[in-house]
Amino acid sequence: SADSDWLWETDATLRFTAFSGIASVTAGEHLGLGLVFGLVFLGHQVGGFAGAFLGGVVLDRTGSYA
């Protein structure tokens, strides 16, 4: 149902938010904040490229984004 979906999504978001905060502090202490920032930025750029590229592949192969 819509209520249980909302609850699951909220729970997943809160868990991810809590874990990412702990992971970033831990990684920042051990690796250095510059490296952590660089890896996050790299991941963001790779994800942006992959999303745009794969959207184009889907459009070329199927003729629509659906």
Salt bridges, closest charged atoms under 4 A:
ASP11 OD2 - ARG15 NE 2.94
